[in-house]
Amino acid sequence: MKTPNIELNNSTILVTGSAGFIGSYLVKRLLKNYPAAKIIGVDNMNDYYDVSLKESRLNELRELSSNNQFVFYKESIADKVFIGELFSEYNFDIVVNLAAQAGVRYSITNPDVYIESNIIGFYNILEACRHSYDDGKQGIQHLVYASSSSVYGNNEKNPYSTDDKVDNPISLYAATKKSDELLAHAYSKLYNIPSTGLRFFTVYGPAGRPDMAYFGFTNKLVKGEKIQIFNYGKCKRDFTYIDDIIEVVIRVMQCAPEKVLGDDGLPIPPYLIYNIGNNQPENLLDFVNILQEELLKAGVLTDNYDFESHKELVPMQPGDVIVTNADVSVLEQDFGFRPSTTLRQGLRLFAQWYSKYFSTKKNF
């Protein structure tokens, strides 16, 4: 078990992507549990999905914040001047970079935004972390950043281990996330920046991303449209509930990799990567069946809803993988925790949230 070496409650913390799904949950947890922490949020509020959902998350964070504990900037991490000025204004102790352009399929049709956010934006964060040590300052104590299970590509070995080679991405999104890991390693080695990458596996839950299957399927079913189940339902996904994700992120934030010198007198990179998944891959057809049952219980759909006529089994899509399955043994060893929320528990909470959130919408 790792021993925490950073006190969150007296830290100044940057959370990029703070209006996003994972980012907003993280800020919410920090506001509730660490009242002496100062949290700076950054998000460009792009329209990849409904901006009103991002605004709803932000409003909740503002309501939780007291004494200006949470300060938000509507800016892009791809703006190097802004990032430099932000780091100059705040002496960050911890940086959690969750800002990124997400989505495998979207990267095929809109590659530019992935390079801008995931490569240039992350480079700007790394450069700012590097210069946080200038003039003898303490600088960043820990950089935590989001990677993705997509880096494993069509890895035939299951479950996926962080020791596996990930040199064959099958989407631009995956390639940018692998690039982030390489950049972080180089900066960790060159400038002794403690950094930890987190490979998230299919994160879901209330107020999640509408482009994810569980949310997108629900929207289509509510509208009476057909849902497409790829690879004829033969895919499996390691679904990970948002609360489990946040619990891991909080624990990781407090445990920066130790700075150690090698035999050559140069830093051994204080660099780690973890899988965050449930280690319980679910068949997509089973997932759809559980989702429809929970949508009925929550009153999102009517009891006589004809599900079979709204399902369409279709071939595999470019960039997709057949199975994702996280080996979380190292995570459990280092932090004494492994995600455990069942898919039914998580989808029940999502369905209840969906019913409540959209009950005020005219098109519901």
C-alpha atoms as a printed R data frame, in Angstrom:
    type eleno elety resid chain resno       x       y       z
1   ATOM     1    CA   MET     A     1   0.000   0.000   0.000
2   ATOM     2    CA   LYS     A     2   1.254   3.440  -0.892
3   ATOM     3    CA   THR     A     3   1.468   6.074   1.829
4   ATOM     4    CA   PRO     A     4  -0.056   9.458   0.907
5   ATOM     5    CA   ASN     A     5   2.588  12.170   0.552
6   ATOM     6    CA   ILE     A     6   0.340  15.105  -0.434
7   ATOM     7    CA   GLU     A     7  -2.290  16.805   1.715
8   ATOM     8    CA   LEU     A     8  -5.235  17.692  -0.509
9   ATOM     9    CA   ASN     A     9  -6.981  19.862   2.032
10  ATOM    10    CA   ASN     A    10  -4.381  22.623   1.868
11  ATOM    11    CA   SER     A    11  -3.494  22.321  -1.799
12  ATOM    12    CA   THR     A    12  -4.169  24.488  -4.822
13  ATOM    13    CA   ILE     A    13  -5.500  22.135  -7.483
14  ATOM    14    CA   LEU     A    14  -6.012  22.653 -11.209
15  ATOM    15    CA   VAL     A    15  -8.685  20.476 -12.805
16  ATOM    16    CA   THR     A    16  -8.911  20.836 -16.575
17  ATOM    17    CA   GLY     A    17 -12.080  19.611 -18.234
18  ATOM    18    CA   SER     A    18 -13.914  20.608 -15.063
19  ATOM    19    CA   ALA     A    19 -17.290  20.929 -16.796
20  ATOM    20    CA   GLY     A    20 -16.889  17.465 -18.275
21  ATOM    21    CA   PHE     A    21 -18.234  14.225 -16.867
22  ATOM    22    CA   ILE     A    22 -15.254  13.014 -14.814
23  ATOM    23    CA   GLY     A    23 -13.954  16.525 -14.148
24  ATOM    24    CA   SER     A    24 -17.181  17.804 -12.622
25  ATOM    25    CA   TYR     A    25 -17.527  14.747 -10.378
26  ATOM    26    CA   LEU     A    26 -13.935  15.208  -9.215
27  ATOM    27    CA   VAL     A    27 -14.442  18.891  -8.385
28  ATOM    28    CA   LYS     A    28 -17.669  18.041  -6.573
29  ATOM    29    CA   ARG     A    29 -15.860  15.481  -4.419
30  ATOM    30    CA   LEU     A    30 -13.029  17.904  -3.660
31  ATOM    31    CA   LEU     A    31 -15.458  20.668  -2.676
32  ATOM    32    CA   LYS     A    32 -17.352  18.368  -0.338
33  ATOM    33    CA   ASN     A    33 -14.430  16.600   1.314
34  ATOM    34    CA   TYR     A    34 -11.602  19.143   1.253
35  ATOM    35    CA   PRO     A    35 -12.995  22.562   2.232
36  ATOM    36    CA   ALA     A    36  -9.522  24.080   2.647
37  ATOM    37    CA   ALA     A    37  -8.474  23.184  -0.902
38  ATOM    38    CA   LYS     A    38  -8.462  25.831  -3.630
39  ATOM    39    CA   ILE     A    39  -9.772  24.430  -6.920
40  ATOM    40    CA   ILE     A    40  -9.262  26.091 -10.290
41  ATOM    41    CA   GLY     A    41 -11.337  24.710 -13.144
42  ATOM    42    CA   VAL     A    42 -10.741  25.136 -16.871
43  ATOM    43    CA   ASP     A    43 -13.001  24.008 -19.701
44  ATOM    44    CA   ASN     A    44 -13.548  25.339 -23.215
45  ATOM    45    CA   MET     A    45 -17.247  24.300 -23.101
46  ATOM    46    CA   ASN     A    46 -17.179  23.050 -26.687
47  ATOM    47    CA   ASP     A    47 -20.299  21.749 -28.376
48  ATOM    48    CA   TYR     A    48 -19.162  18.148 -28.949
49  ATOM    49    CA   TYR     A    49 -22.325  17.366 -26.988
50  ATOM    50    CA   ASP     A    50 -25.127  19.436 -25.450
51  ATOM    51    CA   VAL     A    51 -23.522  22.424 -23.733
52  ATOM    52    CA   SER     A    52 -26.526  22.784 -21.416
53  ATOM    53    CA   LEU     A    53 -25.467  19.565 -19.672
54  ATOM    54    CA   LYS     A    54 -22.015  21.026 -19.057
55  ATOM    55    CA   GLU     A    55 -23.605  24.217 -17.760
56  ATOM    56    CA   SER     A    56 -25.819  22.172 -15.439
57  ATOM    57    CA   ARG     A    57 -22.766  20.454 -13.975
58  ATOM    58    CA   LEU     A    58 -21.028  23.816 -13.524
59  ATOM    59    CA   ASN     A    59 -24.039  25.336 -11.786
60  ATOM    60    CA   GLU     A    60 -24.006  22.487  -9.279
61  ATOM    61    CA   LEU     A    61 -20.320  23.110  -8.579
62  ATOM    62    CA   ARG     A    62 -20.900  26.826  -8.071
63  ATOM    63    CA   GLU     A    63 -23.679  26.068  -5.599
64  ATOM    64    CA   LEU     A    64 -21.349  23.802  -3.628
65  ATOM    65    CA   SER     A    65 -18.489  26.305  -3.636
66  ATOM    66    CA   SER     A    66 -18.127  28.719  -0.737
67  ATOM    67    CA   ASN     A    67 -15.685  31.593  -0.156
68  ATOM    68    CA   ASN     A    68 -14.545  31.452  -3.774
69  ATOM    69    CA   GLN     A    69 -13.160  27.951  -3.225
70  ATOM    70    CA   PHE     A    70 -13.867  27.035  -6.859
71  ATOM    71    CA   VAL     A    71 -12.838  29.423  -9.641
72  ATOM    72    CA   PHE     A    72 -13.767  28.580 -13.225
73  ATOM    73    CA   TYR     A    73 -12.224  29.749 -16.510
74  ATOM    74    CA   LYS     A    74 -13.914  29.183 -19.864
75  ATOM    75    CA   GLU     A    75 -10.710  28.734 -21.832
76  ATOM    76    CA   SER     A    76  -8.851  26.142 -23.890
77  ATOM    77    CA   ILE     A    77  -5.723  24.361 -22.698
78  ATOM    78    CA   ALA     A    78  -4.524  24.695 -26.321
79  ATOM    79    CA   ASP     A    79  -4.046  28.428 -25.589
80  ATOM    80    CA   LYS     A    80  -0.442  28.443 -24.395
81  ATOM    81    CA   VAL     A    81  -0.491  32.090 -23.314
82  ATOM    82    CA   PHE     A    82  -3.535  31.503 -21.113
83  ATOM    83    CA   ILE     A    83  -2.035  28.377 -19.525
84  ATOM    84    CA   GLY     A    84   1.210  30.219 -18.812
85  ATOM    85    CA   GLU     A    85  -0.628  33.107 -17.182
86  ATOM    86    CA   LEU     A    86  -2.789  30.729 -15.159
87  ATOM    87    CA   PHE     A    87   0.241  28.911 -13.746
88  ATOM    88    CA   SER     A    88   1.847  32.263 -12.946
89  ATOM    89    CA   GLU     A    89  -1.240  33.439 -11.056
90  ATOM    90    CA   TYR     A    90  -1.699  30.238  -9.057
91  ATOM    91    CA   ASN     A    91   1.083  28.189  -7.539
92  ATOM    92    CA   PHE     A    92  -0.508  24.833  -8.237
93  ATOM    93    CA   ASP     A    93   0.368  21.899  -6.039
94  ATOM    94    CA   ILE     A    94  -1.542  19.350  -8.104
95  ATOM    95    CA   VAL     A    95  -2.633  19.348 -11.730
96  ATOM    96    CA   VAL     A    96  -5.321  16.931 -12.909
97  ATOM    97    CA   ASN     A    97  -5.570  17.082 -16.685
98  ATOM    98    CA   LEU     A    98  -8.920  15.659 -17.785
99  ATOM    99    CA   ALA     A    99  -9.490  18.070 -20.678
100 ATOM   100    CA   ALA     A   100  -9.450  16.170 -23.957
101 ATOM   101    CA   GLN     A   101 -11.449  15.610 -27.072
102 ATOM   102    CA   ALA     A   102 -13.089  12.256 -26.468
103 ATOM   103    CA   GLY     A   103 -14.674   9.700 -28.761
104 ATOM   104    CA   VAL     A   104 -13.210   7.096 -31.079
105 ATOM   105    CA   ARG     A   105 -15.561   7.529 -34.038
106 ATOM   106    CA   TYR     A   106 -15.529  11.336 -33.898
107 ATOM   107    CA   SER     A   107 -11.740  11.258 -34.311
108 ATOM   108    CA   ILE     A   108 -12.168   9.729 -37.753
109 ATOM   109    CA   THR     A   109 -14.230  12.660 -39.068
110 ATOM   110    CA   ASN     A   110 -12.820  15.513 -36.977
111 ATOM   111    CA   PRO     A   111  -9.095  14.829 -36.458
112 ATOM   112    CA   ASP     A   112  -8.007  18.454 -36.029
113 ATOM   113    CA   VAL     A   113  -9.661  18.925 -32.649
114 ATOM   114    CA   TYR     A   114  -7.872  15.840 -31.273
115 ATOM   115    CA   ILE     A   115  -4.467  17.201 -32.195
116 ATOM   116    CA   GLU     A   116  -5.366  20.613 -30.787
117 ATOM   117    CA   SER     A   117  -6.697  19.446 -27.436
118 ATOM   118    CA   ASN     A   118  -5.048  16.101 -26.766
119 ATOM   119    CA   ILE     A   119  -1.583  16.835 -28.142
120 ATOM   120    CA   ILE     A   120  -1.025  20.604 -28.173
121 ATOM   121    CA   GLY     A   121  -3.139  21.170 -25.070
122 ATOM   122    CA   PHE     A   122  -1.365  18.486 -23.068
123 ATOM   123    CA   TYR     A   123   2.012  19.754 -24.256
124 ATOM   124    CA   ASN     A   124   1.088  23.197 -22.897
125 ATOM   125    CA   ILE     A   125   0.230  21.637 -19.540
126 ATOM   126    CA   LEU     A   126   3.553  19.783 -19.440
127 ATOM   127    CA   GLU     A   127   5.509  22.920 -20.322
128 ATOM   128    CA   ALA     A   128   3.726  24.872 -17.578
129 ATOM   129    CA   CYS     A   129   4.474  22.103 -15.080
130 ATOM   130    CA   ARG     A   130   8.120  22.167 -16.155
131 ATOM   131    CA   HIS     A   131   8.436  25.899 -15.612
132 ATOM   132    CA   SER     A   132   6.624  25.756 -12.270
133 ATOM   133    CA   TYR     A   133  10.038  24.820 -10.792
134 ATOM   134    CA   ASP     A   134  11.780  27.902 -12.187
135 ATOM   135    CA   ASP     A   135  13.701  30.160  -9.797
136 ATOM   136    CA   GLY     A   136  13.846  27.482  -7.127
137 ATOM   137    CA   LYS     A   137  10.087  27.272  -6.574
138 ATOM   138    CA   GLN     A   138   8.567  24.082  -5.191
139 ATOM   139    CA   GLY     A   139   6.424  23.684  -8.294
140 ATOM   140    CA   ILE     A   140   4.020  20.929  -9.150
141 ATOM   141    CA   GLN     A   141   3.973  18.093  -6.652
142 ATOM   142    CA   HIS     A   142   1.895  15.778  -8.821
143 ATOM   143    CA   LEU     A   143   0.543  15.722 -12.369
144 ATOM   144    CA   VAL     A   144  -2.357  13.305 -12.846
145 ATOM   145    CA   TYR     A   145  -3.725  12.922 -16.360
146 ATOM   146    CA   ALA     A   146  -6.386  10.946 -18.193
147 ATOM   147    CA   SER     A   147  -5.379   8.255 -20.616
148 ATOM   148    CA   SER     A   148  -7.710   5.616 -22.036
149 ATOM   149    CA   SER     A   149  -8.242   1.891 -22.452
150 ATOM   150    CA   SER     A   150  -8.241   2.680 -26.188
151 ATOM   151    CA   VAL     A   151  -4.432   2.593 -26.146
152 ATOM   152    CA   TYR     A   152  -4.609  -1.216 -25.997
153 ATOM   153    CA   GLY     A   153  -6.095  -1.404 -29.496
154 ATOM   154    CA   ASN     A   154  -6.965  -4.969 -30.481
155 ATOM   155    CA   ASN     A   155  -4.822  -6.478 -27.770
156 ATOM   156    CA   GLU     A   156  -5.535 -10.216 -27.819
157 ATOM   157    CA   LYS     A   157  -4.303 -10.759 -24.260
158 ATOM   158    CA   ASN     A   158  -6.931 -10.447 -21.541
159 ATOM   159    CA   PRO     A   159  -7.139  -8.811 -19.148
160 ATOM   160    CA   TYR     A   160  -5.180  -5.773 -20.297
161 ATOM   161    CA   SER     A   161  -2.118  -5.059 -18.183
162 ATOM   162    CA   THR     A   162  -0.140  -1.842 -18.035
163 ATOM   163    CA   ASP     A   163   2.894  -4.029 -18.788
164 ATOM   164    CA   ASP     A   164   1.441  -4.908 -22.212
165 ATOM   165    CA   LYS     A   165   2.838  -3.247 -25.326
166 ATOM   166    CA   VAL     A   166   0.512  -0.569 -26.672
167 ATOM   167    CA   ASP     A   167   2.268   0.323 -29.923
168 ATOM   168    CA   ASN     A   168  -0.587  -0.357 -32.343
169 ATOM   169    CA   PRO     A   169  -3.469   2.104 -31.840
170 ATOM   170    CA   ILE     A   170  -6.425   1.631 -34.189
171 ATOM   171    CA   SER     A   171  -7.898   5.136 -33.912
172 ATOM   172    CA   LEU     A   172  -6.519   8.654 -33.861
173 ATOM   173    CA   TYR     A   173  -8.046   9.129 -30.406
174 ATOM   174    CA   ALA     A   174  -6.060   6.155 -29.099
175 ATOM   175    CA   ALA     A   175  -2.917   7.446 -30.788
176 ATOM   176    CA   THR     A   176  -3.243  10.836 -29.078
177 ATOM   177    CA   LYS     A   177  -3.694   9.179 -25.678
178 ATOM   178    CA   LYS     A   178  -0.641   6.986 -26.191
179 ATOM   179    CA   SER     A   179   1.240  10.106 -27.280
180 ATOM   180    CA   ASP     A   180   0.236  11.797 -24.025
181 ATOM   181    CA   GLU     A   181   1.741   8.925 -22.053
182 ATOM   182    CA   LEU     A   182   4.990   9.201 -24.016
183 ATOM   183    CA   LEU     A   183   5.154  12.977 -23.577
184 ATOM   184    CA   ALA     A   184   4.496  12.669 -19.847
185 ATOM   185    CA   HIS     A   185   7.260  10.078 -19.529
186 ATOM   186    CA   ALA     A   186   9.756  12.303 -21.353
187 ATOM   187    CA   TYR     A   187   8.935  15.324 -19.190
188 ATOM   188    CA   SER     A   188   8.994  13.197 -16.060
189 ATOM   189    CA   LYS     A   189  12.498  12.000 -16.957
190 ATOM   190    CA   LEU     A   190  13.876  15.346 -18.109
191 ATOM   191    CA   TYR     A   191  12.377  17.592 -15.443
192 ATOM   192    CA   ASN     A   192  11.628  15.185 -12.583
193 ATOM   193    CA   ILE     A   193   7.885  15.868 -12.717
194 ATOM   194    CA   PRO     A   194   5.931  13.295 -10.677
195 ATOM   195    CA   SER     A   195   3.200  12.127 -13.038
196 ATOM   196    CA   THR     A   196   0.555   9.424 -13.020
197 ATOM   197    CA   GLY     A   197  -1.503   8.373 -16.048
198 ATOM   198    CA   LEU     A   198  -4.914   6.773 -15.631
199 ATOM   199    CA   ARG     A   199  -6.282   4.477 -18.319
200 ATOM   200    CA   PHE     A   200 -10.043   4.784 -17.894
201 ATOM   201    CA   PHE     A   201 -12.287   1.932 -19.024
202 ATOM   202    CA   THR     A   202 -15.773   2.914 -20.320
203 ATOM   203    CA   VAL     A   203 -16.851   5.362 -17.613
204 ATOM   204    CA   TYR     A   204 -20.608   5.756 -17.108
205 ATOM   205    CA   GLY     A   205 -23.142   7.161 -14.667
206 ATOM   206    CA   PRO     A   206 -25.590  10.028 -14.031
207 ATOM   207    CA   ALA     A   207 -24.890  13.259 -15.943
208 ATOM   208    CA   GLY     A   208 -22.482  11.381 -18.161
209 ATOM   209    CA   ARG     A   209 -21.522  11.913 -21.785
210 ATOM   210    CA   PRO     A   210 -24.453  11.704 -24.230
211 ATOM   211    CA   ASP     A   211 -22.180  10.160 -26.873
212 ATOM   212    CA   MET     A   212 -21.632   7.074 -24.724
213 ATOM   213    CA   ALA     A   213 -23.762   4.034 -25.566
214 ATOM   214    CA   TYR     A   214 -25.907   3.910 -22.417
215 ATOM   215    CA   PHE     A   215 -26.861   7.604 -22.748
216 ATOM   216    CA   GLY     A   216 -27.181   7.634 -26.527
217 ATOM   217    CA   PHE     A   217 -29.287   4.463 -26.501
218 ATOM   218    CA   THR     A   218 -31.609   5.987 -23.924
219 ATOM   219    CA   ASN     A   219 -32.060   9.171 -25.960
220 ATOM   220    CA   LYS     A   220 -32.905   7.161 -29.068
221 ATOM   221    CA   LEU     A   221 -35.332   4.854 -27.281
222 ATOM   222    CA   VAL     A   222 -37.143   7.828 -25.743
223 ATOM   223    CA   LYS     A   223 -37.545   9.299 -29.231
224 ATOM   224    CA   GLY     A   224 -38.732   5.984 -30.659
225 ATOM   225    CA   GLU     A   225 -35.617   5.559 -32.787
226 ATOM   226    CA   LYS     A   226 -33.634   2.379 -33.370
227 ATOM   227    CA   ILE     A   227 -30.409   1.679 -31.487
228 ATOM   228    CA   GLN     A   228 -27.487   0.093 -33.312
229 ATOM   229    CA   ILE     A   229 -25.605  -2.642 -31.467
230 ATOM   230    CA   PHE     A   230 -22.193  -3.047 -33.088
231 ATOM   231    CA   ASN     A   231 -20.461  -6.292 -33.995
232 ATOM   232    CA   TYR     A   232 -23.913  -7.910 -33.765
233 ATOM   233    CA   GLY     A   233 -23.757  -7.587 -29.977
234 ATOM   234    CA   LYS     A   234 -20.606  -9.684 -29.637
235 ATOM   235    CA   CYS     A   235 -18.481  -6.899 -28.103
236 ATOM   236    CA   LYS     A   236 -17.670  -6.768 -24.416
237 ATOM   237    CA   ARG     A   237 -16.921  -3.647 -22.386
238 ATOM   238    CA   ASP     A   238 -15.406  -3.155 -18.947
239 ATOM   239    CA   PHE     A   239 -17.959  -0.622 -17.670
240 ATOM   240    CA   THR     A   240 -16.694   1.468 -14.743
241 ATOM   241    CA   TYR     A   241 -19.063   3.517 -12.602
242 ATOM   242    CA   ILE     A   242 -18.154   7.170 -12.094
243 ATOM   243    CA   ASP     A   243 -17.989   7.039  -8.273
244 ATOM   244    CA   ASP     A   244 -15.407   4.254  -8.471
245 ATOM   245    CA   ILE     A   245 -13.392   6.332 -10.932
246 ATOM   246    CA   ILE     A   246 -13.398   9.359  -8.634
247 ATOM   247    CA   GLU     A   247 -12.398   7.299  -5.599
248 ATOM   248    CA   VAL     A   248  -9.332   6.115  -7.480
249 ATOM   249    CA   VAL     A   249  -8.438   9.589  -8.766
250 ATOM   250    CA   ILE     A   250  -8.624  11.025  -5.233
251 ATOM   251    CA   ARG     A   251  -6.380   8.297  -3.850
252 ATOM   252    CA   VAL     A   252  -3.896   8.668  -6.705
253 ATOM   253    CA   MET     A   253  -3.726  12.458  -6.313
254 ATOM   254    CA   GLN     A   254  -2.457  12.043  -2.761
255 ATOM   255    CA   CYS     A   255   0.330   9.619  -3.734
256 ATOM   256    CA   ALA     A   256   2.854  11.214  -6.070
257 ATOM   257    CA   PRO     A   257   5.575   8.902  -7.408
258 ATOM   258    CA   GLU     A   258   8.760   9.357  -5.407
259 ATOM   259    CA   LYS     A   259  11.660  11.299  -6.882
260 ATOM   260    CA   VAL     A   260  14.698   8.996  -6.959
261 ATOM   261    CA   LEU     A   261  18.099   9.349  -8.612
262 ATOM   262    CA   GLY     A   262  19.552   6.502 -10.637
263 ATOM   263    CA   ASP     A   263  23.135   5.222 -10.599
264 ATOM   264    CA   ASP     A   264  23.991   7.807 -13.242
265 ATOM   265    CA   GLY     A   265  22.950  10.615 -10.914
266 ATOM   266    CA   LEU     A   266  19.985  11.484 -13.146
267 ATOM   267    CA   PRO     A   267  16.331  11.187 -12.128
268 ATOM   268    CA   ILE     A   268  14.578   7.877 -12.521
269 ATOM   269    CA   PRO     A   269  11.283   9.075 -14.017
270 ATOM   270    CA   PRO     A   270   8.738   9.483 -11.189
271 ATOM   271    CA   TYR     A   271   6.137   8.089 -13.566
272 ATOM   272    CA   LEU     A   272   3.320   5.565 -13.158
273 ATOM   273    CA   ILE     A   273   0.322   4.320 -15.131
274 ATOM   274    CA   TYR     A   274  -2.742   2.524 -13.792
275 ATOM   275    CA   ASN     A   275  -5.763   0.831 -15.302
276 ATOM   276    CA   ILE     A   276  -9.075   1.925 -13.817
277 ATOM   277    CA   GLY     A   277 -11.721  -0.594 -14.742
278 ATOM   278    CA   ASN     A   278 -14.137  -3.049 -13.209
279 ATOM   279    CA   ASN     A   279 -12.308  -6.198 -14.401
280 ATOM   280    CA   GLN     A   280 -15.793  -7.526 -15.253
281 ATOM   281    CA   PRO     A   281 -16.411  -7.102 -19.008
282 ATOM   282    CA   GLU     A   282 -20.095  -7.206 -19.937
283 ATOM   283    CA   ASN     A   283 -21.584  -8.426 -23.207
284 ATOM   284    CA   LEU     A   284 -23.292  -5.568 -25.050
285 ATOM   285    CA   LEU     A   285 -26.566  -7.472 -25.425
286 ATOM   286    CA   ASP     A   286 -26.661  -8.120 -21.676
287 ATOM   287    CA   PHE     A   287 -25.868  -4.452 -21.112
288 ATOM   288    CA   VAL     A   288 -28.790  -3.409 -23.335
289 ATOM   289    CA   ASN     A   289 -31.160  -5.769 -21.524
290 ATOM   290    CA   ILE     A   290 -30.183  -4.391 -18.110
291 ATOM   291    CA   LEU     A   291 -30.492  -0.825 -19.395
292 ATOM   292    CA   GLN     A   292 -33.997  -1.380 -20.723
293 ATOM   293    CA   GLU     A   293 -35.102  -3.011 -17.456
294 ATOM   294    CA   GLU     A   294 -33.837  -0.072 -15.417
295 ATOM   295    CA   LEU     A   295 -35.373   2.479 -17.793
296 ATOM   296    CA   LEU     A   296 -38.738   0.779 -17.277
297 ATOM   297    CA   LYS     A   297 -38.355   0.809 -13.489
298 ATOM   298    CA   ALA     A   298 -37.432   4.511 -13.512
299 ATOM   299    CA   GLY     A   299 -40.431   5.382 -15.671
300 ATOM   300    CA   VAL     A   300 -38.282   6.664 -18.510
301 ATOM   301    CA   LEU     A   301 -40.049   4.254 -20.871
302 ATOM   302    CA   THR     A   302 -43.573   2.876 -20.753
303 ATOM   303    CA   ASP     A   303 -44.327  -0.663 -19.594
304 ATOM   304    CA   ASN     A   304 -45.521  -1.716 -23.049
305 ATOM   305    CA   TYR     A   305 -42.425  -0.449 -24.870
306 ATOM   306    CA   ASP     A   306 -41.478  -2.745 -27.771
307 ATOM   307    CA   PHE     A   307 -37.721  -3.061 -27.388
308 ATOM   308    CA   GLU     A   308 -37.154  -5.712 -30.031
309 ATOM   309    CA   SER     A   309 -38.443  -3.483 -32.833
310 ATOM   310    CA   HIS     A   310 -36.000  -0.762 -31.747
311 ATOM   311    CA   LYS     A   311 -32.842  -2.909 -31.808
312 ATOM   312    CA   GLU     A   312 -30.613  -3.288 -34.851
313 ATOM   313    CA   LEU     A   313 -27.561  -5.561 -34.894
314 ATOM   314    CA   VAL     A   314 -24.873  -4.065 -37.153
315 ATOM   315    CA   PRO     A   315 -21.229  -4.821 -38.120
316 ATOM   316    CA   MET     A   316 -18.151  -3.565 -36.292
317 ATOM   317    CA   GLN     A   317 -17.300   0.099 -36.750
318 ATOM   318    CA   PRO     A   318 -13.821   1.432 -37.662
319 ATOM   319    CA   GLY     A   319 -11.732   2.178 -34.591
320 ATOM   320    CA   ASP     A   320 -13.754  -0.042 -32.248
321 ATOM   321    CA   VAL     A   321 -12.349  -2.992 -30.314
322 ATOM   322    CA   ILE     A   322 -14.069  -6.281 -29.519
323 ATOM   323    CA   VAL     A   323 -13.226  -6.563 -25.816
324 ATOM   324    CA   THR     A   324 -11.941  -4.268 -23.088
325 ATOM   325    CA   ASN     A   325 -10.907  -5.801 -19.775
326 ATOM   326    CA   ALA     A   326  -8.766  -4.101 -17.148
327 ATOM   327    CA   ASP     A   327  -6.181  -5.842 -15.009
328 ATOM   328    CA   VAL     A   328  -6.458  -3.776 -11.806
329 ATOM   329    CA   SER     A   329  -4.222  -5.910  -9.580
330 ATOM   330    CA   VAL     A   330  -1.537  -3.196  -9.320
331 ATOM   331    CA   LEU     A   331  -4.169  -0.584  -8.511
332 ATOM   332    CA   GLU     A   332  -5.527  -2.776  -5.729
333 ATOM   333    CA   GLN     A   333  -2.019  -3.508  -4.457
334 ATOM   334    CA   ASP     A   334  -1.009   0.171  -4.317
335 ATOM   335    CA   PHE     A   335  -4.268   1.715  -3.091
336 ATOM   336    CA   GLY     A   336  -6.287  -1.076  -1.488
337 ATOM   337    CA   PHE     A   337  -9.218  -0.401  -3.796
338 ATOM   338    CA   ARG     A   338 -10.766  -1.835  -6.900
339 ATOM   339    CA   PRO     A   339 -13.936  -0.655  -8.665
340 ATOM   340    CA   SER     A   340 -16.881  -2.816  -7.620
341 ATOM   341    CA   THR     A   341 -20.155  -1.104  -8.580
342 ATOM   342    CA   THR     A   342 -22.211  -3.589 -10.605
343 ATOM   343    CA   LEU     A   343 -23.552  -2.630 -14.002
344 ATOM   344    CA   ARG     A   344 -27.120  -2.956 -12.750
345 ATOM   345    CA   GLN     A   345 -26.458  -0.667  -9.777
346 ATOM   346    CA   GLY     A   346 -24.829   1.928 -12.007
347 ATOM   347    CA   LEU     A   347 -27.468   1.850 -14.739
348 ATOM   348    CA   ARG     A   348 -30.228   2.089 -12.124
349 ATOM   349    CA   LEU     A   349 -28.710   5.299 -10.785
350 ATOM   350    CA   PHE     A   350 -28.307   6.631 -14.323
351 ATOM   351    CA   ALA     A   351 -31.940   5.834 -15.216
352 ATOM   352    CA   GLN     A   352 -33.179   7.568 -12.054
353 ATOM   353    CA   TRP     A   353 -31.074  10.640 -12.840
354 ATOM   354    CA   TYR     A   354 -32.223  10.673 -16.470
355 ATOM   355    CA   SER     A   355 -35.868  10.586 -15.419
356 ATOM   356    CA   LYS     A   356 -35.389  13.469 -13.018
357 ATOM   357    CA   TYR     A   357 -33.153  15.609 -15.258
358 ATOM   358    CA   PHE     A   358 -35.267  15.362 -18.386
359 ATOM   359    CA   SER     A   359 -38.629  15.608 -16.623
360 ATOM   360    CA   THR     A   360 -38.310  19.379 -16.995
361 ATOM   361    CA   LYS     A   361 -37.511  19.184 -20.705
362 ATOM   362    CA   LYS     A   362 -40.357  19.848 -23.117
363 ATOM   363    CA   ASN     A   363 -39.232  17.119 -25.494
364 ATOM   364    CA   PHE     A   364 -39.259  14.390 -22.873
